[in-house]
Amino acid sequence: MSFIIDTPEGIAAYRLLALRGALKLEIAGMRRSHGSSAATIIKSEFNLKGSNKSVLEQYEAILREKGVLSK
């Protein structure tokens, strides 16, 4: 199954979910070879603090509020 995201809102939502996935991988132990980590990006964009696990919880709550992540 494939789909196309072609609206600005859809692209923004996809980016938020991709950051969530990247943060989950970082928590599991994967590291980026270059660039900022997903945790760093999320913390700076949403003004969050704490460990990666607590940032994930806070971030998922934000995504639920925005309607990007189902409850």
mmJSON file of the N, C-alpha and C atoms, coordinates in Angstrom:
{"data_MODEL":{"atom_site":{
"group_PDB":["ATOM","ATOM","ATOM","ATOM","ATOM","ATOM","ATOM","ATOM","ATOM","ATOM","ATOM","ATOM","ATOM","ATOM","ATOM","ATOM","ATOM","ATOM","ATOM","ATOM","ATOM","ATOM","ATOM","ATOM","ATOM","ATOM","ATOM","ATOM","ATOM","ATOM","ATOM","ATOM","ATOM","ATOM","ATOM","ATOM","ATOM","ATOM","ATOM","ATOM","ATOM","ATOM","ATOM","ATOM","ATOM","ATOM","ATOM","ATOM","ATOM","ATOM","ATOM","ATOM","ATOM","ATOM","ATOM","ATOM","ATOM","ATOM","ATOM","ATOM","ATOM","ATOM","ATOM","ATOM","ATOM","ATOM","ATOM","ATOM","ATOM","ATOM","ATOM","ATOM","ATOM","ATOM","ATOM","ATOM","ATOM","ATOM","ATOM","ATOM","ATOM","ATOM","ATOM","ATOM","ATOM","ATOM","ATOM","ATOM","ATOM","ATOM","ATOM","ATOM","ATOM","ATOM","ATOM","ATOM","ATOM","ATOM","ATOM","ATOM","ATOM","ATOM","ATOM","ATOM","ATOM","ATOM","ATOM","ATOM","ATOM","ATOM","ATOM","ATOM","ATOM","ATOM","ATOM","ATOM","ATOM","ATOM","ATOM","ATOM","ATOM","ATOM","ATOM","ATOM","ATOM","ATOM","ATOM","ATOM","ATOM","ATOM","ATOM","ATOM","ATOM","ATOM","ATOM","ATOM","ATOM","ATOM","ATOM","ATOM","ATOM","ATOM","ATOM","ATOM","ATOM","ATOM","ATOM","ATOM","ATOM","ATOM","ATOM","ATOM","ATOM","ATOM","ATOM","ATOM","ATOM","ATOM","ATOM","ATOM","ATOM","ATOM","ATOM","ATOM","ATOM","ATOM","ATOM","ATOM","ATOM","ATOM","ATOM","ATOM","ATOM","ATOM","ATOM","ATOM","ATOM","ATOM","ATOM","ATOM","ATOM","ATOM","ATOM","ATOM","ATOM","ATOM","ATOM","ATOM","ATOM","ATOM","ATOM","ATOM","ATOM","ATOM","ATOM","ATOM","ATOM","ATOM","ATOM","ATOM","ATOM","ATOM","ATOM","ATOM","ATOM","ATOM","ATOM","ATOM","ATOM","ATOM","ATOM","ATOM","ATOM"],
"id":[1,2,3,4,5,6,7,8,9,10,11,12,13,14,15,16,17,18,19,20,21,22,23,24,25,26,27,28,29,30,31,32,33,34,35,36,37,38,39,40,41,42,43,44,45,46,47,48,49,50,51,52,53,54,55,56,57,58,59,60,61,62,63,64,65,66,67,68,69,70,71,72,73,74,75,76,77,78,79,80,81,82,83,84,85,86,87,88,89,90,91,92,93,94,95,96,97,98,99,100,101,102,103,104,105,106,107,108,109,110,111,112,113,114,115,116,117,118,119,120,121,122,123,124,125,126,127,128,129,130,131,132,133,134,135,136,137,138,139,140,141,142,143,144,145,146,147,148,149,150,151,152,153,154,155,156,157,158,159,160,161,162,163,164,165,166,167,168,169,170,171,172,173,174,175,176,177,178,179,180,181,182,183,184,185,186,187,188,189,190,191,192,193,194,195,196,197,198,199,200,201,202,203,204,205,206,207,208,209,210,211,212,213],
"type_symbol":["N","C","C","N","C","C","N","C","C","N","C","C","N","C","C","N","C","C","N","C","C","N","C","C","N","C","C","N","C","C","N","C","C","N","C","C","N","C","C","N","C","C","N","C","C","N","C","C","N","C","C","N","C","C","N","C","C","N","C","C","N","C","C","N","C","C","N","C","C","N","C","C","N","C","C","N","C","C","N","C","C","N","C","C","N","C","C","N","C","C","N","C","C","N","C","C","N","C","C","N","C","C","N","C","C","N","C","C","N","C","C","N","C","C","N","C","C","N","C","C","N","C","C","N","C","C","N","C","C","N","C","C","N","C","C","N","C","C","N","C","C","N","C","C","N","C","C","N","C","C","N","C","C","N","C","C","N","C","C","N","C","C","N","C","C","N","C","C","N","C","C","N","C","C","N","C","C","N","C","C","N","C","C","N","C","C","N","C","C","N","C","C","N","C","C","N","C","C","N","C","C","N","C","C","N","C","C","N","C","C","N","C","C"],
"label_atom_id":["N","CA","C","N","CA","C","N","CA","C","N","CA","C","N","CA","C","N","CA","C","N","CA","C","N","CA","C","N","CA","C","N","CA","C","N","CA","C","N","CA","C","N","CA","C","N","CA","C","N","CA","C","N","CA","C","N","CA","C","N","CA","C","N","CA","C","N","CA","C","N","CA","C","N","CA","C","N","CA","C","N","CA","C","N","CA","C","N","CA","C","N","CA","C","N","CA","C","N","CA","C","N","CA","C","N","CA","C","N","CA","C","N","CA","C","N","CA","C","N","CA","C","N","CA","C","N","CA","C","N","CA","C","N","CA","C","N","CA","C","N","CA","C","N","CA","C","N","CA","C","N","CA","C","N","CA","C","N","CA","C","N","CA","C","N","CA","C","N","CA","C","N","CA","C","N","CA","C","N","CA","C","N","CA","C","N","CA","C","N","CA","C","N","CA","C","N","CA","C","N","CA","C","N","CA","C","N","CA","C","N","CA","C","N","CA","C","N","CA","C","N","CA","C","N","CA","C","N","CA","C","N","CA","C","N","CA","C","N","CA","C","N","CA","C","N","CA","C"],
"label_alt_id":[null,null,null,null,null,null,null,null,null,null,null,null,null,null,null,null,null,null,null,null,null,null,null,null,null,null,null,null,null,null,null,null,null,null,null,null,null,null,null,null,null,null,null,null,null,null,null,null,null,null,null,null,null,null,null,null,null,null,null,null,null,null,null,null,null,null,null,null,null,null,null,null,null,null,null,null,null,null,null,null,null,null,null,null,null,null,null,null,null,null,null,null,null,null,null,null,null,null,null,null,null,null,null,null,null,null,null,null,null,null,null,null,null,null,null,null,null,null,null,null,null,null,null,null,null,null,null,null,null,null,null,null,null,null,null,null,null,null,null,null,null,null,null,null,null,null,null,null,null,null,null,null,null,null,null,null,null,null,null,null,null,null,null,null,null,null,null,null,null,null,null,null,null,null,null,null,null,null,null,null,null,null,null,null,null,null,null,null,null,null,null,null,null,null,null,null,null,null,null,null,null,null,null,null,null,null,null,null,null,null,null,null,null],
"label_comp_id":["MET","MET","MET","SER","SER","SER","PHE","PHE","PHE","ILE","ILE","ILE","ILE","ILE","ILE","ASP","ASP","ASP","THR","THR","THR","PRO","PRO","PRO","GLU","GLU","GLU","GLY","GLY","GLY","ILE","ILE","ILE","ALA","ALA","ALA","ALA","ALA","ALA","TYR","TYR","TYR","ARG","ARG","ARG","LEU","LEU","LEU","LEU","LEU","LEU","ALA","ALA","ALA","LEU","LEU","LEU","ARG","ARG","ARG","GLY","GLY","GLY","ALA","ALA","ALA","LEU","LEU","LEU","LYS","LYS","LYS","LEU","LEU","LEU","GLU","GLU","GLU","ILE","ILE","ILE","ALA","ALA","ALA","GLY","GLY","GLY","MET","MET","MET","ARG","ARG","ARG","ARG","ARG","ARG","SER","SER","SER","HIS","HIS","HIS","GLY","GLY","GLY","SER","SER","SER","SER","SER","SER","ALA","ALA","ALA","ALA","ALA","ALA","THR","THR","THR","ILE","ILE","ILE","ILE","ILE","ILE","LYS","LYS","LYS","SER","SER","SER","GLU","GLU","GLU","PHE","PHE","PHE","ASN","ASN","ASN","LEU","LEU","LEU","LYS","LYS","LYS","GLY","GLY","GLY","SER","SER","SER","ASN","ASN","ASN","LYS","LYS","LYS","SER","SER","SER","VAL","VAL","VAL","LEU","LEU","LEU","GLU","GLU","GLU","GLN","GLN","GLN","TYR","TYR","TYR","GLU","GLU","GLU","ALA","ALA","ALA","ILE","ILE","ILE","LEU","LEU","LEU","ARG","ARG","ARG","GLU","GLU","GLU","LYS","LYS","LYS","GLY","GLY","GLY","VAL","VAL","VAL","LEU","LEU","LEU","SER","SER","SER","LYS","LYS","LYS"],
"label_asym_id":["A","A","A","A","A","A","A","A","A","A","A","A","A","A","A","A","A","A","A","A","A","A","A","A","A","A","A","A","A","A","A","A","A","A","A","A","A","A","A","A","A","A","A","A","A","A","A","A","A","A","A","A","A","A","A","A","A","A","A","A","A","A","A","A","A","A","A","A","A","A","A","A","A","A","A","A","A","A","A","A","A","A","A","A","A","A","A","A","A","A","A","A","A","A","A","A","A","A","A","A","A","A","A","A","A","A","A","A","A","A","A","A","A","A","A","A","A","A","A","A","A","A","A","A","A","A","A","A","A","A","A","A","A","A","A","A","A","A","A","A","A","A","A","A","A","A","A","A","A","A","A","A","A","A","A","A","A","A","A","A","A","A","A","A","A","A","A","A","A","A","A","A","A","A","A","A","A","A","A","A","A","A","A","A","A","A","A","A","A","A","A","A","A","A","A","A","A","A","A","A","A","A","A","A","A","A","A","A","A","A","A","A","A"],
"label_entity_id":["1","1","1","1","1","1","1","1","1","1","1","1","1","1","1","1","1","1","1","1","1","1","1","1","1","1","1","1","1","1","1","1","1","1","1","1","1","1","1","1","1","1","1","1","1","1","1","1","1","1","1","1","1","1","1","1","1","1","1","1","1","1","1","1","1","1","1","1","1","1","1","1","1","1","1","1","1","1","1","1","1","1","1","1","1","1","1","1","1","1","1","1","1","1","1","1","1","1","1","1","1","1","1","1","1","1","1","1","1","1","1","1","1","1","1","1","1","1","1","1","1","1","1","1","1","1","1","1","1","1","1","1","1","1","1","1","1","1","1","1","1","1","1","1","1","1","1","1","1","1","1","1","1","1","1","1","1","1","1","1","1","1","1","1","1","1","1","1","1","1","1","1","1","1","1","1","1","1","1","1","1","1","1","1","1","1","1","1","1","1","1","1","1","1","1","1","1","1","1","1","1","1","1","1","1","1","1","1","1","1","1","1","1"],
"label_seq_id":[1,1,1,2,2,2,3,3,3,4,4,4,5,5,5,6,6,6,7,7,7,8,8,8,9,9,9,10,10,10,11,11,11,12,12,12,13,13,13,14,14,14,15,15,15,16,16,16,17,17,17,18,18,18,19,19,19,20,20,20,21,21,21,22,22,22,23,23,23,24,24,24,25,25,25,26,26,26,27,27,27,28,28,28,29,29,29,30,30,30,31,31,31,32,32,32,33,33,33,34,34,34,35,35,35,36,36,36,37,37,37,38,38,38,39,39,39,40,40,40,41,41,41,42,42,42,43,43,43,44,44,44,45,45,45,46,46,46,47,47,47,48,48,48,49,49,49,50,50,50,51,51,51,52,52,52,53,53,53,54,54,54,55,55,55,56,56,56,57,57,57,58,58,58,59,59,59,60,60,60,61,61,61,62,62,62,63,63,63,64,64,64,65,65,65,66,66,66,67,67,67,68,68,68,69,69,69,70,70,70,71,71,71],
"pdbx_PDB_ins_code":[null,null,null,null,null,null,null,null,null,null,null,null,null,null,null,null,null,null,null,null,null,null,null,null,null,null,null,null,null,null,null,null,null,null,null,null,null,null,null,null,null,null,null,null,null,null,null,null,null,null,null,null,null,null,null,null,null,null,null,null,null,null,null,null,null,null,null,null,null,null,null,null,null,null,null,null,null,null,null,null,null,null,null,null,null,null,null,null,null,null,null,null,null,null,null,null,null,null,null,null,null,null,null,null,null,null,null,null,null,null,null,null,null,null,null,null,null,null,null,null,null,null,null,null,null,null,null,null,null,null,null,null,null,null,null,null,null,null,null,null,null,null,null,null,null,null,null,null,null,null,null,null,null,null,null,null,null,null,null,null,null,null,null,null,null,null,null,null,null,null,null,null,null,null,null,null,null,null,null,null,null,null,null,null,null,null,null,null,null,null,null,null,null,null,null,null,null,null,null,null,null,null,null,null,null,null,null,null,null,null,null,null,null],
"Cartn_x":[0.843,0.0,0.895,0.541,1.294,0.317,0.818,0.0,0.898,0.282,1.014,0.533,1.479,1.165,1.569,0.573,0.887,0.335,-0.122,-0.578,0.446,0.558,1.497,1.208,-0.063,-0.437,-0.006,-0.211,0.172,1.675,2.41,3.872,4.381,3.789,4.188,3.883,2.723,2.355,3.305,3.663,4.6,5.953,6.408,7.682,7.653,6.543,6.422,6.467,5.798,5.802,7.161,7.855,9.198,10.166,10.036,10.866,10.58,9.318,8.943,9.607,9.566,10.196,11.699,12.319,13.772,14.133,13.32,13.575,13.454,12.476,12.329,13.564,14.101,15.314,16.513,16.603,17.679,17.59,16.384,16.192,16.613,16.362,16.73,18.229,18.976,20.419,21.028,20.229,20.806,21.297,22.39,22.972,23.034,22.923,23.058,24.53,24.86,26.254,26.594,25.594,25.835,24.551,24.671,23.502,23.029,22.009,21.446,20.591,20.553,19.716,18.249,17.374,15.941,15.565,16.173,15.883,16.236,17.363,17.794,16.828,16.414,15.48,14.143,13.614,12.323,12.414,13.483,13.637,13.667,14.383,14.488,13.195,12.525,11.3,10.123,10.068,8.916,9.266,10.5,10.96,10.747,11.189,11.051,12.379,12.306,13.501,13.364,14.501,14.497,15.219,15.112,15.749,15.005,15.623,14.983,13.636,13.542,12.272,11.186,11.541,10.535,10.181,11.141,10.865,9.899,10.087,9.172,7.753,7.586,6.254,5.626,6.406,5.898,5.539,6.401,6.2,4.957,4.761,3.571,2.297,2.344,1.192,0.896,1.937,1.768,1.156,1.647,1.12,-0.345,-0.728,-2.141,-3.001,-2.493,-3.237,-3.432,-2.42,-2.49,-3.329,-3.663,-4.437,-3.597,-2.286,-1.379,-1.262,-1.358,-1.226,-2.555,-3.033,-4.329,-4.195,-5.293,-5.304,-5.428],
"Cartn_y":[-1.174,0.0,1.245,2.193,3.442,4.606,5.74,6.939,8.142,9.234,10.469,11.534,12.176,13.305,14.546,15.361,16.515,17.835,17.844,19.109,19.58,20.862,21.357,20.786,20.623,20.07,18.612,17.855,16.447,16.267,17.101,17.032,17.373,18.383,18.762,17.639,17.006,15.906,14.731,14.43,13.34,13.618,14.857,15.228,15.013,15.41,15.23,13.749,12.92,11.479,10.857,11.355,10.852,11.186,12.37,12.73,11.805,11.472,10.539,9.182,8.683,7.41,7.448,8.547,8.696,8.741,9.409,9.474,8.084,7.316,5.947,5.108,5.287,4.561,5.002,6.297,6.791,6.189,6.088,5.496,4.027,3.345,1.937,1.743,2.828,2.721,3.101,3.396,3.796,5.234,5.507,6.846,7.384,8.694,9.346,9.531,9.436,9.626,11.109,11.923,13.358,14.122,15.38,16.218,16.111,16.864,16.882,15.65,15.234,14.093,14.525,13.551,13.846,14.463,13.972,14.52,16.0,16.37,17.769,18.63,18.137,18.882,19.072,17.992,18.057,18.979,18.841,19.692,21.165,21.505,22.921,23.451,22.661,23.136,23.245,22.383,22.358,22.768,23.237,23.717,22.674,21.441,20.351,20.111,19.534,19.219,17.824,17.222,15.918,14.875,13.631,12.515,12.232,11.43,11.111,10.424,9.552,8.863,9.843,10.776,11.742,12.707,13.037,13.896,13.18,11.875,11.109,11.168,10.984,11.042,12.419,13.464,14.829,15.114,14.664,14.895,14.167,12.931,12.187,12.86,13.446,14.191,15.4,16.08,17.221,16.759,15.64,15.12,14.727,14.175,13.838,15.089,16.131,17.404,17.994,17.858,18.388,17.513,16.301,15.391,14.62,14.651,13.944,12.488,12.223,10.886,10.51,9.317,8.898,8.619,8.759,8.608,7.21],
"Cartn_z":[0.0,0.0,0.0,-0.803,-0.821,-0.831,-0.426,-0.425,-0.646,-1.016,-1.281,-0.307,0.325,1.199,0.423,0.073,-0.773,-0.252,0.989,1.562,2.59,2.8,3.816,5.206,5.546,6.849,6.963,5.89,5.878,5.976,5.273,5.309,6.704,7.322,8.681,9.67,9.536,10.413,10.233,8.992,8.72,9.371,9.291,9.898,11.404,12.049,13.494,13.864,13.071,13.341,13.046,12.028,11.724,12.863,13.44,14.59,15.766,15.972,17.043,16.824,15.604,15.293,15.507,15.097,15.275,16.756,17.553,18.996,19.615,19.185,19.7,19.367,18.164,17.789,18.629,18.92,19.767,21.158,21.701,23.016,23.004,21.884,21.751,21.561,21.323,21.24,19.906,18.907,17.616,17.698,17.011,17.008,15.587,15.462,14.155,13.846,12.58,12.19,12.005,11.728,11.56,11.856,12.099,12.358,13.793,14.096,15.443,15.681,16.933,17.286,17.279,17.162,17.196,18.539,19.605,20.93,20.996,20.448,20.447,19.635,18.49,17.64,18.356,18.934,19.624,20.834,21.614,22.797,22.423,21.35,20.987,20.376,19.559,18.905,19.859,20.868,21.762,23.189,23.39,24.69,25.784,25.513,26.47,27.158,28.352,29.119,29.686,30.007,30.648,29.828,30.296,29.607,28.307,27.466,26.193,26.398,27.397,27.652,28.095,28.966,29.406,28.282,27.442,26.289,25.346,25.146,24.294,24.846,26.143,26.753,26.57,26.821,26.665,25.205,24.305,22.877,22.369,22.816,22.402,22.911,24.106,24.62,23.729,23.278,22.38,21.057,20.524,19.255,19.391,20.547,20.765,20.797,21.451,21.511,20.134,19.271,17.905,16.99,17.451,16.626,15.631,15.798,14.889,15.298,16.585,17.143,17.769,17.495,18.056,19.541,20.238,21.697,22.128],
"occupancy":[1.0,1.0,1.0,1.0,1.0,1.0,1.0,1.0,1.0,1.0,1.0,1.0,1.0,1.0,1.0,1.0,1.0,1.0,1.0,1.0,1.0,1.0,1.0,1.0,1.0,1.0,1.0,1.0,1.0,1.0,1.0,1.0,1.0,1.0,1.0,1.0,1.0,1.0,1.0,1.0,1.0,1.0,1.0,1.0,1.0,1.0,1.0,1.0,1.0,1.0,1.0,1.0,1.0,1.0,1.0,1.0,1.0,1.0,1.0,1.0,1.0,1.0,1.0,1.0,1.0,1.0,1.0,1.0,1.0,1.0,1.0,1.0,1.0,1.0,1.0,1.0,1.0,1.0,1.0,1.0,1.0,1.0,1.0,1.0,1.0,1.0,1.0,1.0,1.0,1.0,1.0,1.0,1.0,1.0,1.0,1.0,1.0,1.0,1.0,1.0,1.0,1.0,1.0,1.0,1.0,1.0,1.0,1.0,1.0,1.0,1.0,1.0,1.0,1.0,1.0,1.0,1.0,1.0,1.0,1.0,1.0,1.0,1.0,1.0,1.0,1.0,1.0,1.0,1.0,1.0,1.0,1.0,1.0,1.0,1.0,1.0,1.0,1.0,1.0,1.0,1.0,1.0,1.0,1.0,1.0,1.0,1.0,1.0,1.0,1.0,1.0,1.0,1.0,1.0,1.0,1.0,1.0,1.0,1.0,1.0,1.0,1.0,1.0,1.0,1.0,1.0,1.0,1.0,1.0,1.0,1.0,1.0,1.0,1.0,1.0,1.0,1.0,1.0,1.0,1.0,1.0,1.0,1.0,1.0,1.0,1.0,1.0,1.0,1.0,1.0,1.0,1.0,1.0,1.0,1.0,1.0,1.0,1.0,1.0,1.0,1.0,1.0,1.0,1.0,1.0,1.0,1.0,1.0,1.0,1.0,1.0,1.0,1.0],
"B_iso_or_equiv":[0.0,0.0,0.0,0.0,0.0,0.0,0.0,0.0,0.0,0.0,0.0,0.0,0.0,0.0,0.0,0.0,0.0,0.0,0.0,0.0,0.0,0.0,0.0,0.0,0.0,0.0,0.0,0.0,0.0,0.0,0.0,0.0,0.0,0.0,0.0,0.0,0.0,0.0,0.0,0.0,0.0,0.0,0.0,0.0,0.0,0.0,0.0,0.0,0.0,0.0,0.0,0.0,0.0,0.0,0.0,0.0,0.0,0.0,0.0,0.0,0.0,0.0,0.0,0.0,0.0,0.0,0.0,0.0,0.0,0.0,0.0,0.0,0.0,0.0,0.0,0.0,0.0,0.0,0.0,0.0,0.0,0.0,0.0,0.0,0.0,0.0,0.0,0.0,0.0,0.0,0.0,0.0,0.0,0.0,0.0,0.0,0.0,0.0,0.0,0.0,0.0,0.0,0.0,0.0,0.0,0.0,0.0,0.0,0.0,0.0,0.0,0.0,0.0,0.0,0.0,0.0,0.0,0.0,0.0,0.0,0.0,0.0,0.0,0.0,0.0,0.0,0.0,0.0,0.0,0.0,0.0,0.0,0.0,0.0,0.0,0.0,0.0,0.0,0.0,0.0,0.0,0.0,0.0,0.0,0.0,0.0,0.0,0.0,0.0,0.0,0.0,0.0,0.0,0.0,0.0,0.0,0.0,0.0,0.0,0.0,0.0,0.0,0.0,0.0,0.0,0.0,0.0,0.0,0.0,0.0,0.0,0.0,0.0,0.0,0.0,0.0,0.0,0.0,0.0,0.0,0.0,0.0,0.0,0.0,0.0,0.0,0.0,0.0,0.0,0.0,0.0,0.0,0.0,0.0,0.0,0.0,0.0,0.0,0.0,0.0,0.0,0.0,0.0,0.0,0.0,0.0,0.0,0.0,0.0,0.0,0.0,0.0,0.0],
"pdbx_formal_charge":[null,null,null,null,null,null,null,null,null,null,null,null,null,null,null,null,null,null,null,null,null,null,null,null,null,null,null,null,null,null,null,null,null,null,null,null,null,null,null,null,null,null,null,null,null,null,null,null,null,null,null,null,null,null,null,null,null,null,null,null,null,null,null,null,null,null,null,null,null,null,null,null,null,null,null,null,null,null,null,null,null,null,null,null,null,null,null,null,null,null,null,null,null,null,null,null,null,null,null,null,null,null,null,null,null,null,null,null,null,null,null,null,null,null,null,null,null,null,null,null,null,null,null,null,null,null,null,null,null,null,null,null,null,null,null,null,null,null,null,null,null,null,null,null,null,null,null,null,null,null,null,null,null,null,null,null,null,null,null,null,null,null,null,null,null,null,null,null,null,null,null,null,null,null,null,null,null,null,null,null,null,null,null,null,null,null,null,null,null,null,null,null,null,null,null,null,null,null,null,null,null,null,null,null,null,null,null,null,null,null,null,null,null],
"auth_seq_id":[1,1,1,2,2,2,3,3,3,4,4,4,5,5,5,6,6,6,7,7,7,8,8,8,9,9,9,10,10,10,11,11,11,12,12,12,13,13,13,14,14,14,15,15,15,16,16,16,17,17,17,18,18,18,19,19,19,20,20,20,21,21,21,22,22,22,23,23,23,24,24,24,25,25,25,26,26,26,27,27,27,28,28,28,29,29,29,30,30,30,31,31,31,32,32,32,33,33,33,34,34,34,35,35,35,36,36,36,37,37,37,38,38,38,39,39,39,40,40,40,41,41,41,42,42,42,43,43,43,44,44,44,45,45,45,46,46,46,47,47,47,48,48,48,49,49,49,50,50,50,51,51,51,52,52,52,53,53,53,54,54,54,55,55,55,56,56,56,57,57,57,58,58,58,59,59,59,60,60,60,61,61,61,62,62,62,63,63,63,64,64,64,65,65,65,66,66,66,67,67,67,68,68,68,69,69,69,70,70,70,71,71,71],
"auth_comp_id":["MET","MET","MET","SER","SER","SER","PHE","PHE","PHE","ILE","ILE","ILE","ILE","ILE","ILE","ASP","ASP","ASP","THR","THR","THR","PRO","PRO","PRO","GLU","GLU","GLU","GLY","GLY","GLY","ILE","ILE","ILE","ALA","ALA","ALA","ALA","ALA","ALA","TYR","TYR","TYR","ARG","ARG","ARG","LEU","LEU","LEU","LEU","LEU","LEU","ALA","ALA","ALA","LEU","LEU","LEU","ARG","ARG","ARG","GLY","GLY","GLY","ALA","ALA","ALA","LEU","LEU","LEU","LYS","LYS","LYS","LEU","LEU","LEU","GLU","GLU","GLU","ILE","ILE","ILE","ALA","ALA","ALA","GLY","GLY","GLY","MET","MET","MET","ARG","ARG","ARG","ARG","ARG","ARG","SER","SER","SER","HIS","HIS","HIS","GLY","GLY","GLY","SER","SER","SER","SER","SER","SER","ALA","ALA","ALA","ALA","ALA","ALA","THR","THR","THR","ILE","ILE","ILE","ILE","ILE","ILE","LYS","LYS","LYS","SER","SER","SER","GLU","GLU","GLU","PHE","PHE","PHE","ASN","ASN","ASN","LEU","LEU","LEU","LYS","LYS","LYS","GLY","GLY","GLY","SER","SER","SER","ASN","ASN","ASN","LYS","LYS","LYS","SER","SER","SER","VAL","VAL","VAL","LEU","LEU","LEU","GLU","GLU","GLU","GLN","GLN","GLN","TYR","TYR","TYR","GLU","GLU","GLU","ALA","ALA","ALA","ILE","ILE","ILE","LEU","LEU","LEU","ARG","ARG","ARG","GLU","GLU","GLU","LYS","LYS","LYS","GLY","GLY","GLY","VAL","VAL","VAL","LEU","LEU","LEU","SER","SER","SER","LYS","LYS","LYS"],
"auth_asym_id":["A","A","A","A","A","A","A","A","A","A","A","A","A","A","A","A","A","A","A","A","A","A","A","A","A","A","A","A","A","A","A","A","A","A","A","A","A","A","A","A","A","A","A","A","A","A","A","A","A","A","A","A","A","A","A","A","A","A","A","A","A","A","A","A","A","A","A","A","A","A","A","A","A","A","A","A","A","A","A","A","A","A","A","A","A","A","A","A","A","A","A","A","A","A","A","A","A","A","A","A","A","A","A","A","A","A","A","A","A","A","A","A","A","A","A","A","A","A","A","A","A","A","A","A","A","A","A","A","A","A","A","A","A","A","A","A","A","A","A","A","A","A","A","A","A","A","A","A","A","A","A","A","A","A","A","A","A","A","A","A","A","A","A","A","A","A","A","A","A","A","A","A","A","A","A","A","A","A","A","A","A","A","A","A","A","A","A","A","A","A","A","A","A","A","A","A","A","A","A","A","A","A","A","A","A","A","A","A","A","A","A","A","A"],
"auth_atom_id":["N","CA","C","N","CA","C","N","CA","C","N","CA","C","N","CA","C","N","CA","C","N","CA","C","N","CA","C","N","CA","C","N","CA","C","N","CA","C","N","CA","C","N","CA","C","N","CA","C","N","CA","C","N","CA","C","N","CA","C","N","CA","C","N","CA","C","N","CA","C","N","CA","C","N","CA","C","N","CA","C","N","CA","C","N","CA","C","N","CA","C","N","CA","C","N","CA","C","N","CA","C","N","CA","C","N","CA","C","N","CA","C","N","CA","C","N","CA","C","N","CA","C","N","CA","C","N","CA","C","N","CA","C","N","CA","C","N","CA","C","N","CA","C","N","CA","C","N","CA","C","N","CA","C","N","CA","C","N","CA","C","N","CA","C","N","CA","C","N","CA","C","N","CA","C","N","CA","C","N","CA","C","N","CA","C","N","CA","C","N","CA","C","N","CA","C","N","CA","C","N","CA","C","N","CA","C","N","CA","C","N","CA","C","N","CA","C","N","CA","C","N","CA","C","N","CA","C","N","CA","C","N","CA","C","N","CA","C","N","CA","C","N","CA","C","N","CA","C"],
"pdbx_PDB_model_num":[1,1,1,1,1,1,1,1,1,1,1,1,1,1,1,1,1,1,1,1,1,1,1,1,1,1,1,1,1,1,1,1,1,1,1,1,1,1,1,1,1,1,1,1,1,1,1,1,1,1,1,1,1,1,1,1,1,1,1,1,1,1,1,1,1,1,1,1,1,1,1,1,1,1,1,1,1,1,1,1,1,1,1,1,1,1,1,1,1,1,1,1,1,1,1,1,1,1,1,1,1,1,1,1,1,1,1,1,1,1,1,1,1,1,1,1,1,1,1,1,1,1,1,1,1,1,1,1,1,1,1,1,1,1,1,1,1,1,1,1,1,1,1,1,1,1,1,1,1,1,1,1,1,1,1,1,1,1,1,1,1,1,1,1,1,1,1,1,1,1,1,1,1,1,1,1,1,1,1,1,1,1,1,1,1,1,1,1,1,1,1,1,1,1,1,1,1,1,1,1,1,1,1,1,1,1,1,1,1,1,1,1,1]
}}}
